[in-house]
Amino acid sequence: MCHDDIACPEFLLNFYLFACNVRSICNSFVDGPCDASTGIPYFYGTFMDQSFLDMKSNPYASLTLSEATFASTCGGTNLPACSIVPSTTSSHHQHHHGGDPEFPICARLTLTGTLVVLDDETSDEYVMAHDALYQRHTSMQDWPDDHQWVIAKLDLQDIWFIDYFGGASILNLDDYFRVELLPNE
């Protein structure tokens, strides 16, 4: 996840709130600073926004990512076959037509859990998430002060992953958090 974040329209995430009315919204997120991914999604929002307000009564949410989002502010790259934009370095077919984020070789990941507001602004976790959000989403620093911004994290309960043409897998949370990422080159 360390290469993903939102910068619409390039990086899209689905943030579903499972209440009477299911919603999907576009929202910025991080999972730590570029050089120290935690695997835990953190969001910057306000209870003036209906989606954050809804989480008070029903905190369940999911975040879906496509491998197509790997090119980001952290210097990642994505597979040309996953990119809608034609690439001059890909095969003849993809050069002329581009790829698609739904192409079966483009991995997709859905993280499901509950949204938890980080209340302690002096905690190491809050400071890390705040600094990472400002690192990757610099315009957040200029957002209005009177919106009572909060940082929330998705407390993971389930991870669904599909890659290539095979079937989907439910990933073990301990295995997910045990992965050591390679640095960007």
C-alpha positions in Angstrom: 0.0 0.0 0.0 2.9 2.4 0.4 2.6 3.6 -3.1 -1.1 4.4 -3.0 -2.8 7.6 -2.1 -5.6 9.7 -3.6 -5.1 12.4 -6.2 -8.3 12.2 -8.2 -8.7 11.2 -10.9 -5.5 9.2 -10.8 -6.0 7.4 -7.5 -9.5 6.3 -6.6 -10.5 4.5 -3.5 -13.9 3.2 -2.5 -14.9 4.0 1.0 -18.1 2.2 1.8 -20.1 2.9 4.9 -22.4 0.0 5.7 -25.4 1.6 7.1 -28.9 1.8 5.7 -27.6 3.6 2.7 -24.2 2.4 1.3 -22.0 5.2 0.0 -18.9 5.3 -2.0 -16.7 8.4 -1.7 -13.4 9.6 -3.0 -11.1 10.3 0.0 -7.4 10.9 0.5 -5.5 8.4 2.6 -2.0 7.3 3.6 -0.6 4.3 5.4 2.4 6.1 6.8 5.3 8.2 5.4 6.6 7.1 1.9 9.6 5.4 3.5 7.8 3.6 6.3 4.5 2.0 5.2 2.4 0.6 8.1 -0.3 -1.1 6.0 -3.0 0.7 8.0 -5.0 3.3 6.1 -5.4 6.7 7.7 -7.9 9.3 6.6 -8.2 13.1 7.2 -11.8 14.2 7.5 -14.4 16.2 9.4 -17.7 15.4 11.0 -19.1 18.2 8.8 -18.9 15.6 6.0 -21.8 13.2 6.0 -19.6 10.1 5.5 -17.6 10.8 8.6 -20.7 11.7 10.5 -22.2 8.3 9.5 -19.3 6.5 11.0 -20.4 7.6 14.5 -23.5 5.3 14.2 -21.9 2.6 12.0 -18.1 2.5 11.8 -17.8 -0.4 9.3 -16.0 0.5 6.0 -14.0 -1.0 3.2 -11.2 0.4 1.1 -10.6 -1.1 -2.4 -7.4 -0.5 -4.3 -6.2 -1.5 -7.7 -2.6 -2.1 -8.7 -3.3 0.7 -11.3 -2.8 3.2 -8.5 0.9 2.3 -7.8 2.3 5.4 -9.6 2.1 8.1 -6.9 3.8 10.8 -4.9 6.1 8.2 -3.4 7.7 7.4 -6.7 6.1 4.0 -7.4 5.3 2.6 -10.9 2.5 0.6 -12.2 2.2 -2.2 -14.8 1.5 -0.7 -18.2 -1.3 -3.2 -18.6 -3.1 -1.7 -15.6 -2.8 1.9 -16.8 -5.5 3.5 -18.9 -3.0 5.9 -20.4 -1.1 4.3 -23.3 2.6 3.7 -22.6 5.4 4.0 -25.1 7.3 1.2 -23.3 4.6 -1.4 -23.4 3.6 -4.0 -26.0 2.3 -2.9 -29.4 -1.3 -3.5 -28.4 -1.0 -1.6 -25.1 1.0 1.2 -26.8 -2.0 2.0 -29.0 -4.8 1.2 -26.6 -3.5 1.4 -23.0 -4.4 -1.0 -20.4 -7.2 -1.2 -17.8 -7.3 -1.4 -14.0 -9.7 -4.3 -14.3 -7.4 -6.4 -16.5 -7.0 -9.7 -14.6 -3.2 -9.3 -14.1 -3.8 -6.0 -12.1 -4.0 -7.0 -8.5 -6.9 -5.7 -6.4 -7.1 -5.5 -2.6 -10.1 -4.8 -0.4 -9.4 -3.9 3.3 -12.4 -4.1 5.6 -12.7 -3.0 9.2 -14.0 -0.3 11.4 -13.1 3.4 11.3 -11.5 4.6 14.5 -10.8 8.3 15.2 -7.4 9.0 16.7 -8.3 11.1 19.7 -4.9 11.7 21.2 -3.1 14.3 19.1 0.1 13.8 21.1 0.3 10.0 20.4 3.1 8.7 18.1 0.5 7.2 15.8 -1.4 10.4 15.5 1.7 12.5 14.8 3.0 9.9 12.2 -0.4 9.8 10.4 -0.7 13.6 10.5 2.8 14.2 9.1 2.3 11.5 6.4 -1.0 13.0 5.3 0.7 16.4 5.0 3.7 14.9 3.2 1.6 13.2 0.5 -1.3 15.7 0.4 0.4 19.0 0.9 -2.8 21.0 0.1 -4.3 19.7 3.4 -2.1 22.1 5.3 -4.2 25.0 3.8 -7.6 23.6 4.4 -9.9 25.7 6.7 -9.1 25.6 10.4 -12.8 25.9 11.4 -13.7 22.4 10.1 -12.5 20.4 13.2 -10.4 18.0 11.2 -9.8 14.5 12.6 -7.6 11.6 11.6 -9.3 8.2 11.5 -7.7 4.8 10.7 -9.3 1.7 9.3 -8.9 -1.0 12.0 -8.5 -4.0 9.7 -10.6 -7.1 10.2 -10.5 -8.7 6.8 -8.3 -8.5 3.7 -9.5 -9.8 0.3 -6.9 -10.1 -2.5 -7.1 -11.1 -6.1 -4.1 -11.3 -8.5 -3.7 -12.5 -12.0 -6.3 -14.9 -13.4 -6.6 -17.0 -10.2 -9.2 -16.9 -7.6 -9.3 -14.5 -4.7 -7.7 -15.1 -1.4 -8.5 -14.0 2.2 -5.2 -12.9 3.7 -4.2 -13.6 7.2 -3.8 -10.3 9.1 -0.6 -11.4 10.9 1.0 -12.3 7.5 -0.1 -9.0 6.0 1.5 -7.0 8.8 4.7 -9.2 8.8 5.6 -8.3 5.1 8.8 -6.2 4.7 8.6 -3.9 1.8 11.4 -3.2 -0.6 12.5 0.5 -0.8 11.6 2.4 -4.0 14.3 2.7 -6.5 
